[in-house]
Amino acid sequence: MAYISPMTETEVISMTPAISMTANAARRVAEIATKLGKDPVLRLWVDSGGCSGFQYRFGLADSIETDDIQAQGEGASLVVDPISLDLVRGSAVDFVQSLGGKSFKVTNPEAQAGCGCGSSFSV
């Protein structure tokens, strides 16, 4: 059984049946986008690889595709493509700060196992 750590901020600001984002994550997306002069849209996608089979990837989206699933709030959006959504359905994205650094963190109910850093998982 995989251990899923609690979110650092429990207030979920936007939720669809498929994906959610905390207020903390939305604020960080907005900060990054402002510094880079881009729209505050964070894209989450899944690549193969990592120590557990799949890896979470994040980046500011250049566009929102018509089939993307979106979560919105606090002046930012989270988008996920339909293929990646199959692997992260029901997940929540948070932004965390710890001794190991700052990062976006996915709490994924679909993950059966994951690595210590939280960036890869298996289903």
C-alpha positions as a printed Julia matrix, in Angstrom:
123×3 Matrix{Float64}:
   0.0    0.0     0.0
   1.38   3.41   -0.95
   1.6    6.16    1.64
   0.03   9.43    0.53
   1.09  12.41    2.6
  -1.52  15.0     3.61
  -1.82  18.21    1.6
  -0.14  21.26    3.1
  -3.28  23.35    2.65
  -6.55  21.52    2.91
  -8.67  24.12    1.12
  -9.29  22.81   -2.37
 -10.28  25.75   -4.52
 -11.39  24.03   -7.68
 -12.6   20.55   -8.2
 -14.05  18.6   -11.07
 -14.81  14.93  -10.74
 -11.45  14.38  -12.43
  -8.81  16.69  -10.9
  -8.39  19.4    -8.27
  -5.91  22.1    -7.28
  -5.3   23.72   -3.9
  -5.3   27.46   -3.33
  -1.6   27.19   -2.5
  -0.86  25.62   -5.9
  -2.98  28.18   -7.74
  -1.19  31.09   -6.05
   2.21  29.64   -7.01
   1.12  29.17  -10.63
  -0.03  32.79  -10.73
   3.3   33.99   -9.25
   5.38  32.02  -11.78
   3.22  33.11  -14.71
   3.44  36.77  -13.69
   7.25  36.6   -13.52
   7.41  34.97  -16.97
   4.7   37.13  -18.56
   2.54  34.11  -19.4
  -1.02  33.04  -18.74
  -1.48  31.37  -15.32
  -2.25  27.9   -16.68
  -0.37  24.92  -15.28
  -0.3   21.78  -17.41
   0.09  18.39  -15.7
   0.99  15.45  -17.9
   2.37  11.98  -17.41
   5.45  10.52  -19.14
   6.77   7.0   -18.99
   9.95   6.6   -16.97
  11.15   7.37  -13.49
  11.92   4.76  -10.88
   8.29   3.61  -10.6
   7.17   3.54  -14.25
   5.48   6.92  -14.79
   6.54  10.5   -14.02
   4.53  13.63  -13.31
   5.5   16.59  -15.47
   4.51  20.23  -15.03
   4.85  23.33  -17.16
   3.0   26.5   -17.99
   0.62  25.75  -20.85
   0.99  27.65  -24.09
  -2.61  26.83  -24.94
  -5.65  25.0   -23.62
  -6.84  22.25  -25.94
 -10.55  21.63  -26.46
 -10.35  18.16  -24.88
  -8.32  19.25  -21.82
  -9.88  18.84  -18.39
  -9.58  22.03  -16.29
  -9.63  23.02  -12.65
  -9.75  26.76  -11.97
  -9.51  29.18   -9.07
  -7.45  31.85   -7.32
  -6.58  33.36  -10.71
  -5.01  30.2   -12.15
  -5.98  27.03  -13.99
  -4.77  23.45  -14.04
  -5.17  21.49  -17.29
  -4.7   17.79  -18.02
  -4.91  16.03  -21.38
  -7.28  13.03  -21.69
  -4.5   10.42  -21.94
  -2.74  11.64  -18.79
  -6.08  11.99  -17.04
  -6.54   8.22  -17.13
  -3.48   7.96  -14.84
  -4.26  10.88  -12.5
  -8.06  10.83  -12.24
  -9.2   12.04   -8.83
  -5.8   13.58   -8.02
  -5.16  16.84   -6.2
  -2.25  19.13   -7.05
  -0.63  21.12   -4.26
   2.49  23.29   -3.95
   4.7   22.27   -1.04
   7.83  23.64    0.62
  10.02  21.33    2.67
  13.64  20.72    3.54
  13.95  18.99    0.17
  12.84  22.12   -1.71
   9.73  23.57   -3.3
   7.61  21.65   -5.77
   4.19  20.86   -7.09
   2.98  17.63   -5.51
   0.32  15.25   -6.8
  -1.8   13.21   -4.4
  -2.94  10.45   -6.73
  -5.53   7.86   -5.64
  -4.73   5.8    -8.76
  -1.07   5.3    -7.75
  -0.29   1.86   -6.35
   3.33   2.75   -5.51
   5.67   5.7    -5.81
   9.22   6.79   -5.29
  10.53   8.66   -2.27
  10.64  12.03   -4.0
   7.03  11.77   -5.18
   7.73  12.49   -8.83
   7.15   8.98  -10.16
   4.48   6.35   -9.58
   3.02   3.08  -10.81
  -0.58   2.03  -11.37
